[in-house]
């Protein structure tokens, strides 16, 4: 029986065996570095893993997975730390941030990347060769979790989801075996890890296709937040060429936004990060309809290296929010008016609705090629209420859930990477019936004992 420095007896956590078996770092409560290792991007998370392992290589990962399975210990996987499922209270955490090897082949325009790398680290290294792979919208997100869920970012309309550029992977399955998977080798497992999340094993390395792209026309465009401008923005984004993707945040102007005049603080605004994959006259023409929707409050769009779409982040920023995700077919003026009404009514420190128009290359891949199940959906929305007082969690959760319900209009659908504390109730919304049953069959084959259950869990059939 092991006892942690917190005094809690851990009769199932094989700490001594882990120390003997792995070459990487093994941390328990009280060890230097333990608290930093359990820090996540999200605030409000205070789980106390019994042990955190930073593996030296894939063999270490295999040993940890085997010991977790044999002991029945909950096992979580942490890469960039953006998932609320990356810690296991009283269990084992595999902290993949110790595995960050990246090998770029400029001749084939491919790269093998270990999954402890972040999207920003990969992007910066690829930029040295004038190459890109599309990830999400934040540089500190880990490659493993982002990719296995799908990957919806600034190049989604031009190059598709991140998984559309995933050519192969190395996966440690629940039996402790390291498997090389691709379209020819164990194709069902390869299908499943492209959208099915972390249900089937620990992905240690991924091989990505890369694209030639150095400069983009990109930056913030800020407009007054009116129903007409919001609906017009979505309409124009659906008409735009594939090269243009944007992420639109509808919110009230905050004092920390230096580019918004003081007299507009507290007033609704549209704050859109626009990225056109290229530059020149065609790029300017694609952005012109958005600039014409209303007089911009700020227009920071300019030619920049693609890597600058991931600006430096404040490591001490750990937001706490009640958040929900949904897909819709469109967002019209009435929907926009409802969003503005609910944002104004929220008592949160900051309430925001994020809108991403999809389509383009993402929608041209047949729906059964990967486990990602929403290629035909037109718009993805995130609803969030950021708060500071933990006693307010129920109030802000109700606000987020009600707005989600009203915008969803009875048509289910959720992006598995953005499921939060609603995961157990809504995981079925992430997949249609055929995809769900196929994923459960893969789970039964590779993880029948449900070792990888500390996530958006798909139980074995």
SENU-991819 format. One record per residue (C-alpha): residue in one letter; chain; z, x, y. Coordinates in nm, 4 decimals. Each point is the difference from the previous one (the first is absolute). Layout:
# residues N
["A","A",[Z,X,Y]] ...
END
This chain:
# residues 461
["X","A",[0.0000,0.0000,0.0000]] ["X","A",[-0.1027,0.1367,0.3404]] ["X","A",[0.1976,-0.0549,0.3171]] ["X","A",[-0.1647,0.0325,0.3419]] ["X","A",[0.1734,0.1415,0.3072]] ["X","A",[0.0443,-0.3581,0.1207]] ["X","A",[0.2376,-0.0559,-0.2908]] ["X","A",[-0.2294,-0.2517,-0.1716]] ["X","A",[-0.0292,0.0507,-0.3726]] ["X","A",[-0.3595,0.0171,-0.1184]] ["X","A",[0.0018,-0.0432,-0.3779]] ["X","A",[-0.3765,-0.0413,-0.0232]] ["X","A",[-0.1319,0.2529,0.2523]] ["X","A",[-0.0872,0.3253,-0.1819]] ["X","A",[0.0776,0.2391,0.2858]] ["X","A",[0.0934,0.2944,-0.2214]] ["X","A",[-0.3134,-0.0469,-0.2091]] ["X","A",[-0.2120,-0.0154,0.3146]] ["X","A",[0.1477,0.3224,0.1324]] ["X","A",[-0.0774,0.1708,-0.3296]] ["X","A",[-0.3491,-0.1433,-0.0393]] ["X","A",[-0.1718,0.0365,0.3370]] ["X","A",[-0.0932,0.3000,0.2082]] ["X","A",[0.0125,-0.1855,0.3281]] ["X","A",[0.2951,-0.0956,0.2158]] ["X","A",[0.2589,-0.2488,-0.1300]] ["X","A",[0.2255,-0.1593,0.2615]] ["X","A",[0.3050,-0.2234,-0.0424]] ["X","A",[0.2216,-0.1609,0.2658]] ["X","A",[0.1846,0.2678,0.1946]] ["X","A",[-0.2628,0.2683,-0.0535]] ["X","A",[-0.1571,0.1612,0.3078]] ["X","A",[-0.3295,-0.1755,0.0632]] ["X","A",[0.0885,-0.3145,-0.1962]] ["X","A",[0.0348,-0.2262,0.3036]] ["X","A",[-0.3221,0.1271,0.1532]] ["X","A",[-0.1794,-0.0527,-0.3296]] ["X","A",[0.1047,-0.3660,-0.0084]] ["X","A",[-0.1084,-0.0620,0.3587]] ["X","A",[-0.2924,-0.2388,0.0325]] ["X","A",[-0.2332,-0.1075,0.2773]] ["X","A",[0.1533,-0.3477,-0.0036]] ["X","A",[0.3418,-0.0415,0.1522]] ["X","A",[0.2760,-0.2029,-0.1592]] ["X","A",[-0.0409,0.1609,-0.3432]] ["X","A",[0.3185,0.1588,-0.1309]] ["X","A",[-0.0546,0.0216,-0.3747]] ["X","A",[0.1927,0.2737,-0.1791]] ["X","A",[-0.2085,0.1382,-0.2881]] ["X","A",[0.2052,0.1682,-0.2692]] ["X","A",[-0.2472,0.2868,0.0041]] ["X","A",[-0.3095,0.1031,0.1958]] ["X","A",[-0.2464,0.2325,-0.1716]] ["X","A",[-0.2586,0.1989,0.1910]] ["X","A",[-0.2368,0.1042,-0.2790]] ["X","A",[-0.1690,0.3378,-0.0013]] ["X","A",[-0.3023,-0.1265,-0.1914]] ["X","A",[-0.1364,-0.2765,-0.2213]] ["X","A",[0.1976,0.1319,-0.2978]] ["X","A",[0.3201,-0.0629,0.1944]] ["X","A",[-0.1189,-0.3522,0.0748]] ["X","A",[-0.0646,-0.0603,-0.3698]] ["X","A",[0.3498,0.1191,-0.0939]] ["X","A",[0.1627,-0.2242,0.2610]] ["X","A",[-0.1993,-0.3031,-0.1130]] ["X","A",[0.0909,0.0633,-0.3631]] ["X","A",[0.3710,0.0332,0.0770]] ["X","A",[-0.0036,-0.3133,0.2159]] ["X","A",[-0.1660,-0.1940,-0.2782]] ["X","A",[0.2348,0.1268,-0.2692]] ["X","A",[0.3118,-0.0784,0.2049]] ["X","A",[-0.1209,-0.3266,0.1514]] ["X","A",[0.0760,0.1330,0.3495]] ["X","A",[-0.1807,-0.1667,0.2923]] ["X","A",[-0.2714,0.2366,0.1245]] ["X","A",[-0.1517,-0.0092,0.3499]] ["X","A",[-0.2810,0.2140,0.1389]] ["X","A",[0.0037,0.1234,0.3602]] ["X","A",[-0.2859,0.1735,0.1789]] ["X","A",[-0.0167,-0.0627,0.3737]] ["X","A",[0.2979,-0.2356,-0.0103]] ["X","A",[-0.1695,-0.3031,0.1576]] ["X","A",[0.0670,-0.2357,-0.2919]] ["X","A",[0.3184,-0.2015,-0.0265]] ["X","A",[-0.0199,0.0661,-0.3769]] ["X","A",[0.0085,0.3796,0.0199]] ["X","A",[0.3759,0.0259,-0.0663]] ["X","A",[0.1989,-0.1168,-0.3034]] ["X","A",[0.3655,-0.0737,0.0693]] ["X","A",[0.1942,0.1768,-0.2737]] ["X","A",[-0.3208,0.1135,-0.1675]] ["X","A",[-0.2478,0.2875,0.0019]] ["X","A",[-0.2403,0.0705,0.2856]] ["X","A",[-0.3048,0.2184,-0.0538]] ["X","A",[-0.0608,0.1469,0.3457]] ["X","A",[-0.3661,0.0998,-0.0213]] ["X","A",[0.0027,0.1645,0.3436]] ["X","A",[0.0535,0.3307,-0.1814]] ["X","A",[-0.3513,-0.0279,-0.1477]] ["X","A",[-0.2506,0.0527,0.2824]] ["X","A",[-0.2827,0.2107,-0.1376]] ["X","A",[-0.3445,-0.0782,0.1456]] ["X","A",[-0.3283,0.1492,-0.1207]] ["X","A",[-0.3152,-0.0930,0.1924]] ["X","A",[-0.3457,0.0633,-0.1446]] ["X","A",[-0.2409,-0.0046,0.2936]] ["X","A",[-0.3079,0.0196,-0.2224]] ["X","A",[0.0762,-0.3208,-0.1888]] ["X","A",[0.1937,-0.1519,0.2922]] ["X","A",[0.2950,-0.0796,-0.2235]] ["X","A",[0.3670,0.0951,0.0004]] ["X","A",[0.2821,0.0145,-0.2530]] ["X","A",[0.3232,-0.0949,0.1776]] ["X","A",[0.3536,-0.0170,-0.1322]] ["X","A",[0.1674,-0.3266,0.0885]] ["X","A",[0.2844,0.1481,0.2021]] ["X","A",[-0.2486,0.0648,0.2791]] ["X","A",[-0.0122,-0.2403,0.2923]] ["X","A",[-0.3109,-0.1613,0.1413]] ["X","A",[0.0349,0.2117,0.3135]] ["X","A",[0.0296,0.3273,-0.1906]] ["X","A",[-0.3105,-0.0779,-0.2054]] ["X","A",[-0.1927,-0.1125,0.3086]] ["X","A",[0.0861,0.3128,0.1978]] ["X","A",[-0.1067,0.2284,-0.2847]] ["X","A",[-0.3231,-0.1934,-0.0571]] ["X","A",[-0.0823,0.0184,0.3714]] ["X","A",[-0.0334,0.3768,-0.0266]] ["X","A",[-0.3143,-0.0690,-0.2035]] ["X","A",[-0.1291,-0.2963,0.2017]] ["X","A",[0.0967,-0.2381,-0.2835]] ["X","A",[0.2088,-0.3168,-0.0300]] ["X","A",[0.1364,-0.2429,-0.2536]] ["X","A",[0.1182,-0.3368,0.1276]] ["X","A",[0.3712,-0.0674,-0.0442]] ["X","A",[0.2283,-0.2315,0.1971]] ["X","A",[0.1061,-0.0169,0.3630]] ["X","A",[0.2984,0.2381,-0.0049]] ["X","A",[-0.0061,0.3716,-0.0699]] ["X","A",[0.3439,0.0210,-0.1644]] ["X","A",[-0.0829,-0.2376,-0.2859]] ["X","A",[-0.0076,0.1680,-0.3419]] ["X","A",[-0.3298,0.0094,-0.1873]] ["X","A",[0.1387,-0.1287,-0.3290]] ["X","A",[0.1334,-0.3375,0.1074]] ["X","A",[-0.2679,-0.0642,0.2590]] ["X","A",[-0.2859,0.0627,-0.2418]] ["X","A",[0.1295,-0.1825,-0.3067]] ["X","A",[0.0409,-0.3170,0.2082]] ["X","A",[-0.3501,0.0159,0.1476]] ["X","A",[-0.0003,0.1760,0.3369]] ["X","A",[-0.1075,-0.1991,0.3077]] ["X","A",[-0.0524,0.2164,0.3069]] ["X","A",[-0.2265,0.0942,0.2871]] ["X","A",[-0.3049,0.0681,-0.2182]] ["X","A",[0.0262,-0.3036,-0.2277]] ["X","A",[-0.3149,-0.1689,0.1296]] ["X","A",[-0.2051,0.3202,-0.0058]] ["X","A",[0.1089,0.1610,-0.3279]] ["X","A",[0.2079,-0.2697,-0.1706]] ["X","A",[0.3532,0.0134,-0.1317]] ["X","A",[0.1612,0.3334,-0.0854]] ["X","A",[-0.0350,-0.0871,-0.3691]] ["X","A",[-0.3776,-0.0285,0.0476]] ["X","A",[0.0022,0.3771,0.0543]] ["X","A",[0.2379,0.0714,-0.2886]] ["X","A",[-0.2007,0.1777,-0.2716]] ["X","A",[0.2729,0.1032,-0.2435]] ["X","A",[0.3750,0.0394,-0.0324]] ["X","A",[0.2668,0.1654,-0.2106]] ["X","A",[0.2723,-0.2414,-0.1063]] ["X","A",[0.3266,0.0463,-0.1891]] ["X","A",[0.0508,-0.3171,-0.2004]] ["X","A",[0.3261,-0.1415,-0.1349]] ["X","A",[-0.0271,0.2027,-0.3225]] ["X","A",[0.0134,0.3234,0.2025]] ["X","A",[-0.3680,0.0822,-0.0603]] ["X","A",[-0.2137,0.1403,0.2834]] ["X","A",[-0.3361,-0.1760,-0.0134]] ["X","A",[-0.3251,0.0756,0.1814]] ["X","A",[-0.1583,-0.3353,0.0865]] ["X","A",[-0.3351,-0.0879,0.1522]] ["X","A",[-0.2903,-0.2360,-0.0635]] ["X","A",[-0.0616,0.1535,-0.3460]] ["X","A",[0.3509,0.1061,-0.1050]] ["X","A",[0.2494,-0.2832,-0.0513]] ["X","A",[-0.1982,-0.2258,0.2332]] ["X","A",[0.2452,-0.2924,-0.0177]] ["X","A",[0.2823,0.2161,0.1322]] ["X","A",[-0.2323,0.1360,0.2683]] ["X","A",[-0.0915,-0.3579,0.0948]] ["X","A",[0.3671,-0.0990,0.0196]] ["X","A",[0.1205,0.2831,0.2241]] ["X","A",[-0.2651,-0.1003,0.2531]] ["X","A",[0.1906,-0.2933,0.1480]] ["X","A",[0.2721,-0.0642,-0.2564]] ["X","A",[0.2565,0.2195,0.1737]] ["X","A",[0.2533,0.2216,-0.1761]] ["X","A",[0.0349,-0.2134,-0.3111]] ["X","A",[-0.1716,0.2203,-0.2545]] ["X","A",[0.1238,0.3538,0.0499]] ["X","A",[0.0638,0.2738,0.2528]] ["X","A",[-0.3249,0.1193,0.1551]] ["X","A",[0.0332,0.3733,0.0566]] ["X","A",[-0.3511,0.0934,0.1205]] ["X","A",[-0.3024,-0.1874,0.1286]] ["X","A",[-0.3635,0.0978,0.0432]] ["X","A",[-0.1570,-0.1515,0.3111]] ["X","A",[-0.3547,-0.0280,0.1246]] ["X","A",[-0.0367,0.1235,0.3592]] ["X","A",[-0.2429,-0.0870,0.2785]] ["X","A",[-0.1501,0.1998,0.2825]] ["X","A",[0.1587,-0.1159,0.3249]] ["X","A",[0.1384,0.2123,0.2790]] ["X","A",[0.0084,-0.2019,0.3214]] ["X","A",[0.0784,-0.3675,0.0505]] ["X","A",[0.0053,-0.2216,0.3073]] ["X","A",[0.3562,-0.1216,-0.0161]] ["X","A",[0.3149,-0.0873,0.1884]] ["X","A",[0.2136,-0.2822,0.1322]] ["X","A",[-0.1512,-0.2998,0.1747]] ["X","A",[0.2619,-0.2235,0.1632]] ["X","A",[-0.0868,-0.3504,0.1198]] ["X","A",[0.1997,-0.2985,0.1286]] ["X","A",[0.1276,-0.2043,-0.2943]] ["X","A",[-0.1683,-0.3370,0.0381]] ["X","A",[-0.1122,-0.2347,-0.2792]] ["X","A",[-0.3602,0.0415,0.1127]] ["X","A",[0.0127,0.3798,-0.0025]] ["X","A",[0.1706,0.0151,-0.3406]] ["X","A",[-0.2448,-0.2390,-0.1663]] ["X","A",[-0.2899,0.1734,0.1735]] ["X","A",[0.1199,0.3368,-0.1214]] ["X","A",[0.0009,-0.1164,-0.3626]] ["X","A",[-0.3409,-0.1624,0.0368]] ["X","A",[-0.1531,0.3151,0.1470]] ["X","A",[0.1625,0.2182,-0.2661]] ["X","A",[-0.1592,-0.2120,-0.2727]] ["X","A",[-0.3408,0.0493,0.1663]] ["X","A",[0.0437,0.3719,0.0602]] ["X","A",[-0.1881,0.2688,-0.1935]] ["X","A",[0.1724,0.1525,-0.3018]] ["X","A",[0.0698,0.3167,0.1971]] ["X","A",[0.2579,-0.1864,0.2104]] ["X","A",[0.3471,-0.0800,-0.1308]] ["X","A",[0.3017,-0.0958,0.2031]] ["X","A",[0.3664,-0.0856,-0.0343]] ["X","A",[0.1178,-0.2545,0.2538]] ["X","A",[0.3655,-0.0497,0.0935]] ["X","A",[0.0934,-0.3177,0.1863]] ["X","A",[0.3365,0.0416,0.1688]] ["X","A",[0.1833,-0.0137,0.3303]] ["X","A",[-0.0396,0.3075,0.2164]] ["X","A",[0.2984,0.2299,-0.0305]] ["X","A",[0.1404,0.2345,0.2674]] ["X","A",[-0.0761,0.2975,-0.2284]] ["X","A",[-0.3738,-0.0654,0.0422]] ["X","A",[-0.0745,0.2164,0.3057]] ["X","A",[-0.3574,-0.1226,0.0306]] ["X","A",[0.1006,-0.3633,0.0624]] ["X","A",[0.0985,-0.0867,0.3619]] ["X","A",[0.3675,-0.0804,0.0436]] ["X","A",[-0.0715,-0.3515,0.1220]] ["X","A",[-0.1531,-0.0779,-0.3409]] ["X","A",[0.3005,0.1128,-0.2052]] ["X","A",[0.1039,-0.2902,-0.2200]] ["X","A",[-0.3455,-0.1594,0.0209]] ["X","A",[-0.2227,-0.0337,-0.3079]] ["X","A",[-0.2624,0.2678,-0.0518]] ["X","A",[-0.2630,0.1012,-0.2519]] ["X","A",[0.0456,0.3657,-0.0911]] ["X","A",[-0.2889,0.1062,-0.2219]] ["X","A",[-0.0670,0.3363,-0.1591]] ["X","A",[-0.3784,0.0169,-0.0310]] ["X","A",[-0.1868,0.2545,-0.2119]] ["X","A",[-0.3788,0.0307,-0.0117]] ["X","A",[-0.1175,0.2427,-0.2686]] ["X","A",[-0.2287,0.1989,0.2275]] ["X","A",[-0.0749,0.0229,0.3698]] ["X","A",[-0.2825,-0.0426,0.2484]] ["X","A",[-0.1880,-0.3028,0.1270]] ["X","A",[0.0346,-0.2055,-0.3177]] ["X","A",[0.3776,0.0445,0.0101]] ["X","A",[0.0204,-0.1045,0.3664]] ["X","A",[-0.2106,-0.3076,-0.0707]] ["X","A",[0.2238,-0.1008,-0.2889]] ["X","A",[0.3103,0.0179,0.2206]] ["X","A",[-0.1494,-0.1714,0.3046]] ["X","A",[0.0690,-0.3601,-0.1186]] ["X","A",[0.3701,0.0765,-0.0389]] ["X","A",[0.0284,0.1511,0.3448]] ["X","A",[-0.1720,-0.3103,0.1391]] ["X","A",[0.2565,-0.2453,-0.1401]] ["X","A",[0.2254,0.0509,0.3041]] ["X","A",[0.0805,0.2672,0.2541]] ["X","A",[0.1631,0.2782,-0.2039]] ["X","A",[0.3554,0.0937,0.0906]] ["X","A",[-0.0700,0.3386,-0.1548]] ["X","A",[-0.3082,0.1554,-0.1558]] ["X","A",[0.0655,0.3300,-0.1735]] ["X","A",[-0.3054,-0.0055,-0.2242]] ["X","A",[-0.1743,0.3372,-0.0016]] ["X","A",[-0.1717,0.2419,-0.2399]] ["X","A",[0.2701,0.1775,-0.2019]] ["X","A",[0.0221,0.1903,-0.3300]] ["X","A",[0.0751,-0.2490,-0.2761]] ["X","A",[0.3274,0.1708,-0.0847]] ["X","A",[0.1374,-0.1064,0.3404]] ["X","A",[0.0126,-0.3633,-0.1106]] ["X","A",[0.3221,0.1122,-0.1735]] ["X","A",[0.2139,0.1152,0.2941]] ["X","A",[0.3332,0.1820,-0.0455]] ["X","A",[0.2865,-0.2295,-0.0962]] ["X","A",[0.3663,-0.0060,0.0977]] ["X","A",[0.1887,0.0979,-0.3148]] ["X","A",[0.3109,-0.1729,0.1335]] ["X","A",[-0.1768,-0.3355,0.0314]] ["X","A",[0.1154,-0.2285,-0.2830]] ["X","A",[-0.0833,-0.3625,0.0879]] ["X","A",[0.1749,-0.2943,-0.1636]] ["X","A",[-0.2165,-0.3097,-0.0205]] ["X","A",[-0.0475,-0.3299,-0.1759]] ["X","A",[-0.3657,0.0200,-0.0992]] ["X","A",[-0.2525,-0.2096,-0.1890]] ["X","A",[-0.3668,0.0466,-0.0879]] ["X","A",[-0.2852,-0.2428,-0.0610]] ["X","A",[-0.3768,-0.0374,-0.0123]] ["X","A",[-0.2009,-0.2646,0.1862]] ["X","A",[-0.3679,-0.0821,0.0347]] ["X","A",[0.0002,-0.0028,0.3784]] ["X","A",[0.2285,-0.0188,0.3001]] ["X","A",[-0.1068,-0.2572,0.2587]] ["X","A",[0.1326,-0.0993,0.3410]] ["X","A",[0.2591,-0.2406,-0.1438]] ["X","A",[0.1308,0.2708,-0.2325]] ["X","A",[0.0186,0.2421,0.2921]] ["X","A",[0.1893,-0.2539,0.2100]] ["X","A",[0.2460,-0.0530,-0.2859]] ["X","A",[0.0558,0.3748,-0.0309]] ["X","A",[0.0722,0.0338,0.3710]] ["X","A",[0.2353,-0.2984,-0.0078]] ["X","A",[0.1988,0.1430,-0.2920]] ["X","A",[0.0159,0.3500,0.1481]] ["X","A",[0.1379,-0.1430,0.3235]] ["X","A",[0.2559,-0.2053,-0.1954]] ["X","A",[0.1254,0.2944,-0.2082]] ["X","A",[0.3407,0.1450,0.0819]] ["X","A",[-0.0835,0.3331,-0.1650]] ["X","A",[0.0064,0.3254,0.1923]] ["X","A",[-0.3761,0.0017,-0.0527]] ["X","A",[-0.2197,-0.2562,-0.1729]] ["X","A",[-0.3585,0.0873,-0.0828]] ["X","A",[-0.2963,-0.1226,-0.1988]] ["X","A",[-0.2516,0.2557,-0.1228]] ["X","A",[-0.3566,-0.1033,-0.0789]] ["X","A",[-0.2581,0.2014,-0.1965]] ["X","A",[-0.3528,-0.1340,-0.0405]] ["X","A",[-0.1353,0.1086,-0.3377]] ["X","A",[-0.3457,-0.0267,-0.1563]] ["X","A",[-0.2718,0.2649,0.0053]] ["X","A",[0.0009,0.2562,-0.2805]] ["X","A",[0.3269,-0.1328,-0.1399]] ["X","A",[-0.1561,-0.3402,-0.0673]] ["X","A",[-0.3141,0.1365,-0.1657]] ["X","A",[0.1842,0.1341,-0.3061]] ["X","A",[0.0179,-0.2642,-0.2774]] ["X","A",[0.3472,-0.1480,-0.0346]] ["X","A",[0.0517,0.1044,-0.3623]] ["X","A",[-0.0834,0.3688,0.0466]] ["X","A",[0.3583,0.0771,0.1061]] ["X","A",[0.3327,-0.1814,-0.0205]] ["X","A",[0.0018,-0.0628,0.3758]] ["X","A",[-0.0659,-0.3728,0.0136]] ["X","A",[-0.0764,-0.1010,0.3573]] ["X","A",[-0.3371,0.1547,0.0809]] ["X","A",[-0.1407,-0.3342,0.1119]] ["X","A",[0.2790,-0.0767,0.2470]] ["X","A",[-0.1082,0.0308,0.3603]] ["X","A",[0.3208,0.0767,0.1924]] ["X","A",[0.3361,0.1548,-0.0883]] ["X","A",[0.3072,-0.0821,0.2089]] ["X","A",[0.3448,0.1579,0.0152]] ["X","A",[0.2865,-0.1897,0.1620]] ["X","A",[0.3042,0.2011,0.1064]] ["X","A",[0.3250,-0.0499,0.1893]] ["X","A",[0.1745,0.3280,0.0836]] ["X","A",[0.3759,-0.0353,0.0443]] ["X","A",[0.3143,0.2094,0.0299]] ["X","A",[0.2891,-0.2247,-0.1046]] ["X","A",[0.0125,-0.0370,-0.3807]] ["X","A",[0.1750,-0.3351,0.0422]] ["X","A",[-0.3307,-0.1373,0.1327]] ["X","A",[-0.2042,0.0709,-0.3115]] ["X","A",[-0.0120,-0.3622,-0.1197]] ["X","A",[-0.1086,-0.1305,0.3398]] ["X","A",[-0.2869,0.2459,0.0337]] ["X","A",[-0.1036,-0.0389,-0.3631]] ["X","A",[-0.0281,-0.3776,0.0505]] ["X","A",[-0.2129,0.0627,0.3090]] ["X","A",[-0.2361,0.2301,-0.1902]] ["X","A",[-0.0246,-0.2285,-0.3014]] ["X","A",[-0.0686,-0.3117,0.2046]] ["X","A",[-0.2748,0.1631,0.2032]] ["X","A",[-0.1518,0.1415,-0.3190]] ["X","A",[0.0048,-0.3456,-0.1606]] ["X","A",[-0.1614,-0.1650,0.3015]] ["X","A",[-0.2769,0.2586,0.0324]] ["X","A",[-0.0661,0.0141,-0.3745]] ["X","A",[-0.0763,-0.3754,-0.0140]] ["X","A",[0.0727,-0.0278,-0.3693]] ["X","A",[-0.2431,0.2726,-0.1109]] ["X","A",[0.1996,0.2746,-0.1771]] ["X","A",[-0.0658,0.3702,0.0281]] ["X","A",[0.1961,0.3141,0.0784]] ["X","A",[-0.0690,0.3760,0.0047]] ["X","A",[0.2185,0.1606,-0.2629]] ["X","A",[0.0746,0.3041,0.2196]] ["X","A",[0.1514,-0.2254,0.2669]] ["X","A",[0.2261,-0.2069,-0.2204]] ["X","A",[0.3605,0.0365,0.1112]] ["X","A",[0.3146,-0.1852,-0.1046]] ["X","A",[-0.2303,-0.2896,-0.0949]] ["X","A",[-0.1520,0.2099,-0.2779]] ["X","A",[0.1433,-0.1820,-0.3014]] ["X","A",[-0.0943,-0.3420,0.1355]] ["X","A",[-0.3493,0.0931,0.1188]] ["X","A",[-0.1268,0.2680,-0.2383]] ["X","A",[-0.2227,-0.2583,-0.1706]] ["X","A",[-0.1741,-0.0622,0.3340]] ["X","A",[-0.1228,0.3583,-0.0057]] ["X","A",[-0.2286,-0.0667,-0.2976]] ["X","A",[-0.2133,-0.2882,-0.1280]] ["X","A",[0.0675,-0.1194,-0.3544]] ["X","A",[-0.2604,0.2131,-0.1803]] ["X","A",[0.1089,0.3163,0.1825]] ["X","A",[0.3669,-0.0786,-0.0632]] ["X","A",[-0.0486,-0.0441,-0.3754]] ["X","A",[-0.2105,0.3151,-0.0227]] ["X","A",[0.2680,0.1996,0.1854]] ["X","A",[0.2704,-0.1346,-0.2316]] ["X","A",[-0.2051,0.1097,-0.2995]] ["X","A",[-0.0315,0.3522,0.1424]] ["X","A",[0.3744,-0.0007,0.0683]] ["X","A",[0.0658,-0.1005,-0.3620]] ["X","A",[-0.2141,0.2893,-0.1198]] ["X","A",[0.1399,0.2746,0.2216]] ["X","A",[0.3498,-0.1221,0.0955]] ["X","A",[0.1176,-0.2636,-0.2488]] ["X","A",[0.3672,0.0720,0.0744]] ["X","A",[-0.0520,-0.0512,0.3738]] ["X","A",[0.1217,0.3469,0.0974]] ["X","A",[-0.1927,-0.0253,0.3286]] ["X","A",[0.1686,-0.3154,0.1272]] ["X","A",[0.1454,0.1209,0.3305]] ["X","A",[-0.2993,-0.1141,0.2059]] ["X","A",[-0.2143,-0.3097,0.0477]] ["X","A",[0.0452,-0.0561,-0.3694]] ["X","A",[-0.2638,-0.1401,-0.2334]] ["X","A",[0.1807,-0.0698,-0.3300]] ["X","A",[-0.1731,0.0884,-0.3273]] ["X","A",[-0.1760,-0.2871,-0.1735]] 
END
